Amino acid sequence: MIIDSNFFLNLHSYLSVISGKYILPKIGKIELSNIKTKPDNSKATIHDVEIENLLINYFKKNGFNSFIAEESFPNNFNDKNNYLTLDPIDGTRNFINGVNKIALMIKIII
């Protein structure tokens, strides 16, 4: 795993694709059957899970192998010194309600 300017340029391009395909067209257009309430009373959609899986696969292809991911916590958390935390749609309630204030949250912990 090499984290350099190319890594961030490629990640930016990939996140732009995800935003354009999976997030922006769907803000406020989520069917009730595609929303679940988690034990902590927060919401998740099928799109949270879909985007999380895309991010995990992307990062695995780029040399990361340990994750704490919001929708599938923990996911392959096998290296406590080097891992990623992922929240595929930070602001899911806004996403559901059509409020354009959401983010893809990714943290690299080394």
DAURTA-V102465 format. One record per residue. N is the residue number from 1. PHI is phi in degrees with one decimal (* if undefined). OMEGA is omega in whole degrees, 0 to 359 (NA if undefined). Layout:
BEGIN
N_PHI_OMEGA / N_PHI_OMEGA
END
This chain:
BEGIN
1_*_177 / 2_-116.8_179 / 3_-105.0_180 / 4_-140.0_182 / 5_-63.0_178 / 6_-64.8_177 / 7_-55.7_183 / 8_-71.2_177 / 9_-65.6_179 / 10_-66.0_178 / 11_-63.6_178 / 12_-58.5_179 / 13_-61.9_181 / 14_-65.0_179 / 15_-65.8_176 / 16_-63.9_178 / 17_-64.3_179 / 18_-59.7_180 / 19_-60.6_183 / 20_-69.7_184 / 21_-95.9_190 / 22_-110.7_186 / 23_-109.3_187 / 24_-55.1_181 / 25_-69.7_187 / 26_-109.5_180 / 27_-59.8_178 / 28_76.5_182 / 29_-122.5_184 / 30_-94.9_177 / 31_-72.3_181 / 32_-56.1_180 / 33_-67.7_180 / 34_-100.9_180 / 35_-120.0_174 / 36_-125.4_175 / 37_-101.5_181 / 38_-84.3_183 / 39_-54.5_180 / 40_-86.5_179 / 41_74.4_173 / 42_-80.7_183 / 43_-104.8_172 / 44_-143.9_178 / 45_-119.8_176 / 46_-61.0_181 / 47_-73.6_174 / 48_-57.6_182 / 49_-66.1_180 / 50_-60.8_181 / 51_-67.7_178 / 52_-58.8_179 / 53_-62.3_177 / 54_-61.4_180 / 55_-65.3_179 / 56_-60.5_179 / 57_-62.7_179 / 58_-60.5_183 / 59_-69.3_175 / 60_-60.8_179 / 61_-65.6_181 / 62_-105.8_170 / 63_93.9_177 / 64_-90.6_181 / 65_-137.2_180 / 66_-134.0_187 / 67_-138.5_161 / 68_-119.4_185 / 69_-119.0_189 / 70_-58.3_186 / 71_-86.0_181 / 72_-132.7_186 / 73_-58.0_333 / 74_-80.4_180 / 75_-120.5_179 / 76_56.3_179 / 77_-83.8_186 / 78_-121.9_178 / 79_-136.0_185 / 80_-73.9_180 / 81_-98.8_181 / 82_-140.5_180 / 83_-155.4_176 / 84_-112.7_166 / 85_-109.6_185 / 86_-129.7_167 / 87_-128.6_189 / 88_-63.3_174 / 89_-135.8_177 / 90_-83.1_187 / 91_110.1_184 / 92_-60.3_178 / 93_-60.9_176 / 94_-63.2_178 / 95_-56.9_180 / 96_-64.3_187 / 97_-88.8_176 / 98_81.3_178 / 99_-93.5_186 / 100_-81.4_177 / 101_-135.6_180 / 102_-139.2_179 / 103_-150.4_165 / 104_-93.5_184 / 105_-107.4_178 / 106_-134.3_176 / 107_-126.2_174 / 108_-102.1_180 / 109_-109.6_177 / 110_-128.0_NA
END
